[in-house]
Amino acid sequence: MKKRLLFIYLFTCSILTFGQQEQSDTELIRIVLTNYIEGKINSDTARLSSAFHQKADFRYHDLKSGKLVIWPTADYVRSFTPGKKNNFKGEIISINIAGTAAQAKVDIMYPNATYADYMNLLKIDGKWAIANKVLGQHAIRRKVLFITTSHEKLGNSGEKTGYHFGEVAQAYKPFYEAGYDIDFASPKGGKTYHYGADMNNETDAWFMQNIEATDKLFNALKLSEIVPEKYDAVYFAGATV
């Protein structure tokens, strides 16, 4: 039993340490992706261009011709009319970093369609930039909001609090497998707190290995920024909110 508890403790600590190491690069990539999203929305060609490496390209499958189209980013940026507002919303779905390379997914949501932008990013001379983008379209998926805590301690007691991974994983997996998109939010946003995980539980272990899920959980949205109309259900993941 002691060995099992020690394993869980060390495993949890290693995740937190890794998350802290990745924090700065994650935030830098988020800035790049935000420049991409807001540059597109506002047709701000300077901001949009700043998100890409100068040799980057945009690739997509032309459904009419059945061919792969490779579009230089410079030509793609020039297709925007400066200052023209576009009717869509953008959301960063996931970021996965390995050294000086990263992959990210951004959803671009129009009123009647949602597009998935898959980005390959590189860190060159200390600066992250999109090196390549591919585009796909998927049906609008129903969404669920998971709300968790921003508290690490119970009042002035000094006792630890937070969610148990089981409270998240046991609900997350059924929604995920049913085709729902899931967001995480907390009162303060950003870092969330937990007090344990059962690594002998298959669902808990599955959740911990799901990079998209853990990235959203460890970088929660702020409740004040949530648009309730986007969600079909709300799930409270335990602990003191």
C-alpha positions as CSV (number, residue, x, y, z in Angstrom):
1,M,0.0,0.0,0.0
2,K,2.8,2.4,0.9
3,K,4.6,1.7,-2.4
4,R,1.4,2.3,-4.3
5,L,0.8,5.7,-2.5
6,L,4.5,6.6,-3.1
7,F,4.1,5.8,-6.8
8,I,1.0,8.0,-7.1
9,Y,2.7,10.8,-5.2
10,L,5.8,10.7,-7.4
11,F,3.7,10.4,-10.6
12,T,1.7,13.4,-9.6
13,C,4.8,15.4,-8.7
14,S,6.4,14.5,-12.1
15,I,3.3,15.8,-13.9
16,L,3.3,19.1,-12.0
17,T,7.1,19.5,-12.6
18,F,6.7,18.8,-16.3
19,G,3.8,21.3,-16.5
20,Q,5.9,24.0,-14.9
21,Q,8.8,23.4,-17.3
22,E,6.5,23.6,-20.2
23,Q,4.6,26.6,-19.0
24,S,6.7,29.3,-20.6
25,D,6.7,27.7,-24.0
26,T,3.0,26.9,-23.8
27,E,2.2,30.6,-23.1
28,L,4.4,31.7,-25.9
29,I,2.7,29.4,-28.3
30,R,-0.7,30.6,-27.1
31,I,0.4,34.1,-28.0
32,V,1.3,33.0,-31.5
33,L,-2.0,31.2,-31.9
34,T,-4.0,34.1,-30.5
35,N,-2.3,36.4,-33.0
36,Y,-3.4,34.0,-35.7
37,I,-7.0,33.8,-34.5
38,E,-7.5,37.5,-33.9
39,G,-5.5,38.4,-37.0
40,K,-8.0,36.4,-39.0
41,I,-11.1,37.7,-37.3
42,N,-10.1,41.4,-37.8
43,S,-8.3,40.9,-41.1
44,D,-5.2,42.4,-39.3
45,T,-2.7,41.2,-41.9
46,A,0.4,42.4,-39.9
47,R,-0.7,40.4,-36.8
48,L,-1.8,37.4,-38.9
49,S,1.6,37.4,-40.7
50,S,3.5,37.6,-37.4
51,A,2.1,34.2,-36.4
52,F,3.8,32.4,-39.3
53,H,7.4,31.7,-40.3
54,Q,8.3,33.4,-43.5
55,K,8.6,30.1,-45.3
56,A,5.4,28.6,-43.9
57,D,2.6,27.2,-46.0
58,F,-1.1,26.3,-45.8
59,R,-2.2,23.0,-47.1
60,Y,-5.7,21.6,-47.7
61,H,-7.7,19.1,-49.7
62,D,-9.6,20.7,-52.5
63,L,-12.8,18.6,-52.5
64,K,-13.8,19.7,-56.0
65,S,-10.5,18.7,-57.7
66,G,-9.6,16.0,-55.2
67,K,-6.1,17.5,-55.1
68,L,-3.7,18.7,-52.4
69,V,-3.4,22.5,-52.5
70,I,-0.2,24.1,-51.1
71,W,-0.6,27.8,-50.5
72,P,2.3,30.0,-49.5
73,T,1.4,31.9,-46.3
74,A,2.3,35.2,-47.9
75,D,-0.4,34.6,-50.5
76,Y,-2.9,33.4,-47.9
77,V,-2.4,36.6,-45.8
78,R,-2.9,38.8,-48.9
79,S,-6.3,37.2,-49.4
80,F,-7.6,39.1,-46.4
81,T,-9.1,42.6,-46.9
82,P,-7.4,44.8,-44.2
83,G,-9.9,45.9,-41.5
84,K,-12.8,43.7,-42.7
85,K,-14.3,41.9,-39.7
86,N,-15.0,38.2,-40.2
87,N,-17.9,36.4,-38.6
88,F,-16.4,33.5,-36.7
89,K,-14.8,32.6,-33.4
90,G,-11.6,30.9,-32.7
91,E,-10.5,28.6,-29.9
92,I,-7.2,26.9,-29.0
93,I,-8.1,23.3,-28.4
94,S,-4.7,21.7,-27.6
95,I,-0.9,22.3,-27.6
96,N,1.6,19.5,-27.5
97,I,5.3,20.4,-27.1
98,A,8.5,18.3,-27.7
99,G,11.6,20.4,-27.4
100,T,11.7,23.0,-30.2
101,A,8.7,21.5,-32.0
102,A,5.0,21.6,-31.2
103,Q,1.7,20.7,-32.6
104,A,-1.5,22.6,-31.9
105,K,-5.2,22.4,-32.9
106,V,-7.3,25.5,-33.3
107,D,-11.1,25.4,-34.0
108,I,-12.5,28.1,-36.2
109,M,-16.2,28.2,-35.7
110,Y,-18.5,29.8,-38.2
111,P,-22.3,30.0,-37.7
112,N,-22.9,26.9,-39.8
113,A,-19.6,25.1,-39.9
114,T,-16.5,24.4,-37.8
115,Y,-13.0,24.0,-39.2
116,A,-10.0,22.4,-37.5
117,D,-6.7,24.0,-38.1
118,Y,-3.8,21.7,-37.3
119,M,-0.6,23.6,-36.7
120,N,3.0,22.5,-36.8
121,L,5.2,25.0,-34.9
122,L,8.9,25.4,-34.5
123,K,11.0,27.4,-32.1
124,I,13.7,29.0,-34.2
125,D,16.2,31.5,-32.7
126,G,14.1,31.5,-29.5
127,K,10.9,32.4,-31.3
128,W,7.9,30.2,-31.9
129,A,6.2,30.4,-35.2
130,I,3.7,28.3,-37.3
131,A,5.7,26.4,-39.9
132,N,2.8,24.6,-41.5
133,K,-1.0,24.6,-41.3
134,V,-3.5,22.0,-42.6
135,L,-7.2,22.4,-42.6
136,G,-10.1,20.1,-42.1
137,Q,-13.8,20.5,-41.6
138,H,-15.9,18.6,-39.1
139,A,-19.5,18.7,-38.0
140,I,-20.5,21.0,-35.2
141,R,-20.1,19.0,-32.0
142,R,-22.1,19.4,-28.8
143,K,-20.2,20.8,-25.9
144,V,-20.0,20.2,-22.1
145,L,-18.4,22.5,-19.6
146,F,-16.6,20.9,-16.6
147,I,-16.2,23.3,-13.7
148,T,-13.5,22.7,-11.1
149,T,-11.9,24.6,-8.3
150,S,-9.4,27.4,-8.0
151,H,-8.7,26.7,-4.4
152,E,-5.7,24.7,-3.1
153,K,-6.5,25.0,0.6
154,L,-9.7,24.7,2.7
155,G,-10.1,28.3,4.1
156,N,-7.6,29.0,6.8
157,S,-7.3,25.4,7.9
158,G,-4.2,24.7,5.9
159,E,-5.7,21.5,4.6
160,K,-5.3,20.6,1.0
161,T,-8.3,20.5,-1.3
162,G,-9.1,20.2,-5.0
163,Y,-10.6,17.5,-7.2
164,H,-9.7,13.9,-7.3
165,F,-8.8,12.8,-10.9
166,G,-11.5,10.2,-10.7
167,E,-14.1,12.9,-10.3
168,V,-13.0,14.3,-13.6
169,A,-12.0,11.2,-15.6
170,Q,-15.1,9.1,-14.7
171,A,-17.3,11.7,-16.3
172,Y,-15.0,13.0,-19.0
173,K,-14.5,9.6,-20.8
174,P,-18.2,8.8,-21.4
175,F,-18.8,12.3,-22.8
176,Y,-15.6,12.2,-24.9
177,E,-16.5,8.8,-26.4
178,A,-20.0,10.0,-27.1
179,G,-18.6,12.7,-29.4
180,Y,-18.9,15.7,-27.1
181,D,-16.3,18.5,-26.9
182,I,-15.3,19.3,-23.3
183,D,-14.0,22.5,-21.8
184,F,-12.7,23.1,-18.3
185,A,-13.3,26.3,-16.4
186,S,-12.6,27.6,-12.9
187,P,-13.3,30.9,-11.1
188,K,-9.8,32.2,-11.6
189,G,-8.9,30.2,-14.7
190,G,-5.4,28.7,-15.4
191,K,-3.9,26.3,-12.9
192,T,-6.2,23.8,-11.3
193,Y,-5.7,21.8,-8.1
194,H,-6.1,18.1,-7.3
195,Y,-5.4,15.9,-4.3
196,G,-5.0,12.4,-5.8
197,A,-5.4,9.9,-8.6
198,D,-6.0,6.1,-8.6
199,M,-3.5,4.8,-11.2
200,N,-4.9,1.3,-10.8
201,N,-8.2,2.7,-12.2
202,E,-8.3,2.2,-16.0
203,T,-10.3,5.3,-16.6
204,D,-8.1,7.5,-14.4
205,A,-5.0,6.2,-16.2
206,W,-6.6,6.8,-19.6
207,F,-7.4,10.4,-18.7
208,M,-3.9,11.1,-17.5
209,Q,-2.5,9.9,-20.8
210,N,-4.9,12.0,-22.9
211,I,-2.8,15.0,-23.8
212,E,-5.7,17.1,-25.1
213,A,-7.7,16.5,-21.9
214,T,-4.9,17.2,-19.5
215,D,-3.8,20.3,-21.4
216,K,-7.4,21.7,-21.0
217,L,-7.6,20.8,-17.4
218,F,-4.2,22.3,-16.4
219,N,-5.0,25.5,-18.4
220,A,-8.7,26.0,-17.4
221,L,-10.8,28.8,-18.9
222,K,-11.9,31.6,-16.6
223,L,-15.6,31.4,-15.6
224,S,-16.2,35.1,-16.3
225,E,-15.2,34.5,-19.9
226,I,-17.5,31.6,-20.5
227,V,-20.4,31.9,-23.0
228,P,-23.1,29.7,-21.5
229,E,-25.0,29.3,-24.7
230,K,-22.2,27.3,-26.2
231,Y,-22.8,24.4,-23.8
232,D,-25.4,21.7,-23.7
233,A,-24.5,20.6,-20.1
234,V,-22.5,21.6,-17.1
235,Y,-20.6,19.2,-14.8
236,F,-19.2,20.2,-11.4
237,A,-16.1,18.1,-10.8
238,G,-16.1,18.2,-7.1
239,A,-14.1,20.2,-4.5
240,T,-14.8,23.7,-3.2
241,V,-15.3,25.9,-6.2
